[in-house]
């Protein structure tokens, strides 16, 4: 049994449409509700455990340096980058460690990226040349066959 329906949305039965709307409505409420509740909970937790350098001004006491093996195991700020700087917060006068990015590390990452891009450029240039040669070969064979058939 074929239908003459050209617009599928119009031909959907009302009961099916209502069930789909109910299903997707419940799913979206659960997802957005969980996200909103998660934001409210995390905002309460953030104020209690926020490092002082995120909420107040600070002074750098020791420049960005690579973590020692002892610091890597004992200081949580060492884990993201492997480099830390020692800071003192102005209002609370707390001495803390803050993760940082070393200029030496940034330079190494930059040159690694440049090398990767250069290598990929050479690889794809070779692939383009090889593909062009094969297409030229196919075109010349086709022309040769057309000339032979005359």
Secondary structure, 3 states (H helix, E strand, C coil): CCCCCCCHHHHCCHHHHHHHHHHHHHHHHHHHHHHHHHHHHHHHHHHHHCCHHHHCCEEEEEEEEECCHHHHHHCCCHHHHCEEEEEEECCCCCEEEEECCCHHHHHHHHHHHHHHHHHHHHHHHHHHHHHHHHHHHHHHHHHHHHHHCC
